[in-house]
Amino acid sequence: MDGFLNKREVGSRYEDTACRFLTEQGYTILEKNFQCKIGEIDIIGKSEGYLCFIEVKYRSSSEFGFPSEAVDNRKRRKIFYTAISYMNYRKYLPDTPCRFDIVVILKDRYTLIKNAFEGIL
């Protein structure tokens, strides 16, 4: 079925299911697809007192690597600076506790990686 959808439609579909998965895990979803000139963050939510910036990675198989491997240092840096932009835009204090999480979707199996990486300067 994915062959009939463009990459953005597939991504949006899995981000929607990731939101439902995160809600089941106790997250409150604040925004989807926050965009600014620096980049995009798939999902922004709150969990356990943290403001969470969540990347969603889907693969239909692990033939070309595990989905979370696609979140390399370049991607992490982009997410980090986009998170700062979001916090400034929404007027969060600089000392707001934050976390960077990844939702990995491999076929139909969902895995949550909390605190997947630290902020990178």
N, CA, C and O of each residue as an XYZ file, in Angstrom:
484
protein
N       0.812     -1.195      0.000
C       0.000      0.000      0.000
C       0.858      1.263      0.000
O       0.491      2.258     -0.626
N       1.996      1.235      0.695
C       2.859      2.413      0.759
C       3.315      2.873     -0.620
O       3.596      4.056     -0.811
N       3.395      1.949     -1.594
C       3.844      2.294     -2.927
C       2.920      3.267     -3.632
O       3.337      3.936     -4.577
N       1.667      3.360     -3.192
C       0.701      4.247     -3.830
C       0.629      5.611     -3.161
O      -0.050      6.511     -3.656
N       1.314      5.770     -2.057
C       1.302      7.040     -1.338
C       2.655      7.711     -1.490
O       3.684      7.044     -1.598
N       2.642      9.055     -1.496
C       3.933      9.719     -1.533
C       4.558      9.697     -0.134
O       3.896      9.366      0.849
N       5.819     10.049     -0.067
C       6.575      9.958      1.181
C       5.926     10.779      2.299
O       5.892     10.343      3.450
N       5.418     11.951      1.967
C       4.796     12.825      2.968
C       3.520     12.194      3.528
O       3.272     12.252      4.732
N       2.704     11.585      2.646
C       1.463     10.933      3.093
C       1.761      9.747      4.007
O       1.088      9.548      5.018
N       2.774      8.962      3.642
C       3.170      7.821      4.473
C       3.648      8.330      5.832
O       3.247      7.812      6.874
N       4.509      9.352      5.811
C       5.014      9.931      7.056
C       3.901     10.443      7.939
O       3.907     10.215      9.148
N       2.943     11.135      7.344
C       1.822     11.682      8.098
C       0.980     10.577      8.726
O       0.526     10.701      9.863
N       0.778      9.507      7.983
C       0.002      8.381      8.507
C       0.686      7.767      9.724
O       0.033      7.480     10.727
N       1.994      7.565      9.638
C       2.711      6.973     10.772
C       2.870      7.950     11.933
O       2.917      7.525     13.087
N       2.952      9.236     11.654
C       2.981     10.219     12.742
C       1.649     10.213     13.498
O       1.631     10.352     14.721
N       0.538     10.053     12.779
C      -0.779      9.962     13.430
C      -0.849      8.738     14.339
O      -1.325      8.830     15.471
N      -0.378      7.598     13.847
C      -0.425      6.390     14.679
C       0.568      6.507     15.841
O       0.315      5.980     16.924
N       1.690      7.191     15.623
C       2.650      7.415     16.703
C       2.029      8.286     17.798
O       2.288      8.067     18.981
N       1.215      9.266     17.414
C       0.520     10.107     18.406
C      -0.403      9.255     19.276
O      -0.446      9.419     20.495
N      -1.129      8.354     18.646
C      -2.008      7.470     19.421
C      -1.182      6.578     20.359
O      -1.544      6.386     21.520
N      -0.085      6.043     19.853
C       0.807      5.215     20.656
C       1.355      6.010     21.848
O       1.373      5.513     22.973
N       1.795      7.232     21.599
C       2.349      8.074     22.671
C       1.286      8.421     23.710
O       1.575      8.443     24.907
N       0.080      8.687     23.271
C      -1.017      8.967     24.195
C      -1.252      7.767     25.107
O      -1.486      7.926     26.305
N      -1.191      6.567     24.536
C      -1.323      5.350     25.341
C      -0.185      5.210     26.349
O      -0.349      4.575     27.391
N       0.963      5.800     26.039
C       2.122      5.745     26.930
C       2.100      6.875     27.968
O       3.030      7.006     28.763
N       1.041      7.685     27.957
C       0.897      8.756     28.944
C       1.316     10.139     28.487
O       1.314     11.072     29.291
N       1.674     10.300     27.224
C       2.071     11.600     26.705
C       0.834     12.465     26.445
O      -0.246     11.960     26.140
N       1.018     13.759     26.573
C       0.051     14.744     26.101
C       0.647     15.347     24.838
O       1.747     15.899     24.875
N      -0.057     15.249     23.736
C       0.445     15.770     22.461
C       0.102     17.253     22.376
O      -1.054     17.644     22.535
N       1.122     18.071     22.123
C       0.932     19.515     22.002
C       0.850     19.964     20.547
O       0.011     20.791     20.189
N       1.722     19.417     19.721
C       1.761     19.816     18.310
C       2.307     18.692     17.457
O       3.048     17.829     17.927
N       1.921     18.723     16.184
C       2.497     17.832     15.174
C       3.109     18.687     14.083
O       2.574     19.737     13.728
N       4.217     18.238     13.563
C       4.859     18.880     12.417
C       5.149     20.367     12.619
O       4.791     21.197     11.783
N       5.800     20.693     13.737
C       6.239     22.076     13.929
C       7.349     22.357     12.922
O       8.328     21.616     12.840
N       7.186     23.432     12.160
C       8.175     23.798     11.151
C       8.646     25.222     11.351
O       7.879     26.110     11.722
N       9.910     25.414     11.099
C      10.485     26.758     11.056
C      11.584     26.723      9.996
O      11.775     25.699      9.340
N      12.300     27.820      9.825
C      13.313     27.849      8.769
C      14.465     26.880      9.028
O      15.185     26.518      8.097
N      14.645     26.461     10.264
C      15.731     25.534     10.604
C      15.375     24.101     10.242
O      16.208     23.361      9.719
N      14.131     23.707     10.523
C      13.737     22.327     10.270
C      12.343     22.030     10.770
O      11.518     22.930     10.926
N      12.085     20.744     11.023
C      10.772     20.286     11.455
C      10.928     19.281     12.583
O      11.877     18.498     12.617
N       9.980     19.321     13.501
C       9.899     18.308     14.548
C       8.565     17.603     14.359
O       7.517     18.243     14.267
N       8.615     16.265     14.302
C       7.423     15.482     13.994
C       6.326     15.674     15.039
O       5.187     15.993     14.696
N       6.670     15.481     16.314
C       5.677     15.570     17.386
C       6.311     16.281     18.583
O       7.470     16.046     18.922
N       5.534     17.142     19.205
C       5.959     17.785     20.454
C       4.899     17.456     21.487
O       3.703     17.623     21.248
N       5.350     16.988     22.632
C       4.412     16.592     23.675
C       4.997     16.801     25.053
O       6.105     17.314     25.207
N       4.241     16.398     26.042
C       4.701     16.447     27.428
C       4.575     15.056     28.030
O       3.618     14.331     27.760
N       5.562     14.697     28.853
C       5.561     13.421     29.538
C       6.474     13.504     30.749
O       7.602     13.988     30.656
N       5.986     13.035     31.871
C       6.792     12.932     33.086
C       7.461     14.253     33.461
O       8.586     14.255     33.961
N       6.787     15.364     33.226
C       7.328     16.674     33.561
C       8.284     17.248     32.527
O       8.849     18.320     32.742
N       8.475     16.553     31.410
C       9.372     17.010     30.347
C       8.594     17.517     29.144
O       7.515     17.017     28.823
N       9.159     18.513     28.490
C       8.727     18.918     27.165
C       9.498     18.003     26.213
O      10.729     18.019     26.204
N       8.789     17.211     25.418
C       9.423     16.172     24.604
C       9.348     16.516     23.123
O       8.289     16.857     22.596
N      10.483     16.419     22.479
C      10.590     16.603     21.039
C      10.808     15.212     20.452
O      11.811     14.555     20.733
N       9.850     14.773     19.630
C       9.797     13.372     19.242
C       9.937     13.217     17.730
O       9.183     13.800     16.951
N      10.908     12.427     17.347
C      11.130     12.074     15.944
C      10.480     10.714     15.699
O      10.624      9.797     16.508
N       9.771     10.588     14.588
C       9.130      9.320     14.225
C       9.886      8.737     13.042
O      10.068      9.399     12.020
N      10.327      7.487     13.189
C      11.050      6.811     12.112
C      10.380      5.483     11.807
O      10.221      4.637     12.687
N       9.990      5.310     10.555
C       9.309      4.101     10.096
C      10.158      3.388      9.045
O      10.791      4.021      8.200
N      10.156      2.083      9.119
C      10.736      1.236      8.071
C       9.851     -0.005      7.953
O       9.322     -0.501      8.948
N       9.701     -0.489      6.746
C       8.910     -1.706      6.548
C       9.739     -2.950      6.848
O       9.191     -4.028      7.079
N      11.075     -2.794      6.845
C      11.957     -3.899      7.230
C      13.267     -3.301      7.728
O      13.523     -2.109      7.560
N      14.092     -4.143      8.340
C      15.392     -3.663      8.825
C      16.502     -3.988      7.823
O      17.684     -3.934      8.163
N      16.125     -4.321      6.605
C      17.090     -4.695      5.571
C      18.163     -3.622      5.367
O      19.331     -3.939      5.141
N      17.762     -2.363      5.446
C      18.706     -1.270      5.231
C      19.049     -0.560      6.535
O      19.448      0.605      6.517
N      18.901     -1.245      7.662
C      19.252     -0.679      8.959
C      18.032     -0.439      9.817
O      16.902     -0.386      9.332
N      18.286     -0.297     11.091
C      17.221     -0.046     12.057
C      16.757      1.401     11.912
O      17.592      2.283     11.713
N      15.458      1.676     12.004
C      14.943      3.022     11.751
C      15.640      4.131     12.545
O      15.898      5.203     11.998
N      15.949      3.894     13.822
C      16.545      4.957     14.635
C      17.946      5.332     14.166
O      18.435      6.411     14.501
N      18.602      4.462     13.397
C      19.928      4.788     12.866
C      19.882      5.975     11.899
O      20.905      6.609     11.639
N      18.707      6.268     11.375
C      18.552      7.406     10.462
C      18.626      8.737     11.205
O      18.745      9.789     10.578
N      18.557      8.700     12.524
C      18.669      9.937     13.303
C      20.148     10.111     13.660
O      20.582      9.856     14.784
N      20.891     10.550     12.661
C      22.339     10.716     12.824
C      22.654     12.072     13.464
O      21.743     12.828     13.802
N      23.936     12.373     13.627
C      24.328     13.625     14.295
C      23.794     14.859     13.582
O      23.391     15.823     14.233
N      23.786     14.842     12.265
C      23.262     15.986     11.505
C      21.777     16.199     11.811
O      21.338     17.325     12.044
N      21.009     15.105     11.808
C      19.576     15.168     12.088
C      19.343     15.598     13.540
O      18.453     16.404     13.809
N      20.123     15.075     14.462
C      19.999     15.451     15.874
C      20.243     16.937     16.070
O      19.508     17.602     16.800
N      21.263     17.453     15.425
C      21.582     18.880     15.536
C      20.419     19.716     15.016
O      20.045     20.718     15.625
N      19.855     19.303     13.899
C      18.726     20.026     13.300
C      17.517     20.010     14.239
O      16.858     21.034     14.423
N      17.226     18.851     14.830
C      16.118     18.742     15.779
C      16.377     19.636     16.993
O      15.478     20.337     17.457
N      17.600     19.606     17.497
C      17.962     20.406     18.666
C      17.724     21.900     18.414
O      17.082     22.568     19.225
N      18.230     22.419     17.310
C      18.062     23.850     17.029
C      16.611     24.206     16.690
O      16.162     25.315     16.978
N      15.892     23.285     16.089
C      14.463     23.514     15.846
C      13.715     23.538     17.174
O      12.776     24.319     17.333
N      14.110     22.703     18.127
C      13.498     22.698     19.464
C      13.722     24.035     20.164
O      12.811     24.560     20.804
N      14.916     24.582     20.046
C      15.188     25.904     20.636
C      14.284     26.954     20.003
O      13.726     27.803     20.698
N      14.143     26.892     18.689
C      13.259     27.826     17.984
C      11.819     27.693     18.483
O      11.143     28.695     18.715
N      11.355     26.450     18.648
C      10.001     26.206     19.160
C       9.836     26.805     20.555
O       8.840     27.472     20.836
N      10.808     26.567     21.417
C      10.725     27.078     22.796
C      10.682     28.607     22.813
O       9.939     29.198     23.596
N      11.468     29.241     21.961
C      11.435     30.705     21.866
C      10.085     31.185     21.335
O       9.502     32.135     21.858
N       9.600     30.520     20.295
C       8.333     30.886     19.657
C       7.156     30.744     20.625
O       6.266     31.594     20.654
N       7.153     29.677     21.410
C       6.067     29.423     22.366
C       6.347     29.994     23.755
O       5.573     29.784     24.689
N       7.465     30.719     23.882
C       7.828     31.437     25.107
C       8.040     30.523     26.324
O       7.630     30.851     27.438
N       8.680     29.385     26.095
C       9.091     28.519     27.206
C      10.353     29.109     27.831
O      11.171     29.714     27.138
N      10.503     28.932     29.116
C      11.706     29.394     29.801
C      12.887     28.516     29.392
O      12.707     27.332     29.109
N      14.099     29.090     29.359
C      15.280     28.307     28.947
C      15.574     27.101     29.845
O      16.204     26.140     29.405
N      15.122     27.151     31.096
C      15.409     26.033     32.006
C      14.282     24.989     32.036
O      14.245     24.143     32.929
N      13.369     25.049     31.066
C      12.300     24.049     30.962
C      12.932     22.670     30.736
O      13.750     22.513     29.830
N      12.567     21.675     31.543
C      13.126     20.335     31.326
C      12.661     19.767     29.984
O      11.464     19.696     29.705
N      13.622     19.367     29.167
C      13.330     18.860     27.819
C      13.955     17.489     27.625
O      14.892     17.091     28.317
N      13.391     16.787     26.647
C      13.897     15.458     26.317
C      13.676     15.225     24.818
O      12.712     15.720     24.234
N      14.580     14.470     24.218
C      14.475     14.114     22.808
C      14.203     12.618     22.715
O      15.041     11.803     23.101
N      13.042     12.266     22.207
C      12.607     10.882     22.114
C      12.468     10.478     20.646
O      12.339     11.324     19.761
N      12.498      9.183     20.412
C      12.267      8.644     19.066
C      11.211      7.549     19.173
O      11.284      6.690     20.052
N      10.233      7.583     18.276
C       9.306      6.470     18.125
C       9.759      5.707     16.880
O       9.757      6.237     15.769
N      10.141      4.467     17.093
C      10.586      3.596     16.012
C       9.415      2.697     15.626
O       8.819      2.028     16.470
N       9.101      2.698     14.334
C       8.049      1.819     13.831
C       8.705      0.902     12.803
O       9.114      1.337     11.727
N       8.793     -0.363     13.158
C       9.370     -1.362     12.266
C       8.263     -2.348     11.934
O       7.802     -3.106     12.787
N       7.850     -2.317     10.680
C       6.639     -3.017     10.242
C       5.484     -2.455     11.063
O       5.155     -1.279     10.908
N       4.857     -3.244     11.929
C       3.772     -2.729     12.765
C       4.125     -2.772     14.242
O       3.238     -2.766     15.096
N       5.410     -2.816     14.546
C       5.864     -2.847     15.935
C       6.406     -1.470     16.337
O       7.271     -0.906     15.666
N       5.880     -0.950     17.439
C       6.246      0.371     17.915
C       7.186      0.255     19.107
O       6.947     -0.534     20.021
N       8.252      1.044     19.093
C       9.195      1.093     20.201
C       9.451      2.559     20.526
O       9.693      3.372     19.634
N       9.395      2.881     21.800
C       9.658      4.245     22.262
C      11.050      4.280     22.868
O      11.360      3.513     23.780
N      11.880      5.168     22.360
C      13.205      5.382     22.926
C      13.178      6.755     23.605
O      13.253      7.792     22.947
N      13.070      6.733     24.931
C      13.049      7.983     25.695
C      14.482      8.489     25.854
O      15.422      7.710     26.011
N      14.623      9.815     25.808
C      15.921     10.444     25.991
C      16.943      9.807     25.028
O      18.044      9.425     25.425
N      16.546      9.710     23.769
C      17.349      9.031     22.747
C      18.683      9.721     22.500
O      19.661      9.078     22.118
N      18.720     11.017     22.719
C      19.984     11.753     22.545
C      19.916     13.035     23.354
O      18.842     13.515     23.716
N      21.097     13.576     23.627
C      21.226     14.841     24.350
C      21.237     15.985     23.336
O      21.445     15.773     22.141
N      21.013     17.180     23.831
C      21.127     18.346     22.965
C      22.554     18.476     22.459
O      23.501     18.160     23.179
N      22.712     18.934     21.240
C      24.017     19.070     20.612
C      24.234     20.531     20.254
O      23.393     21.148     19.600
N      25.331     21.069     20.673
C      25.645     22.472     20.320
C      26.675     22.538     19.222
O      27.058     23.628     18.799
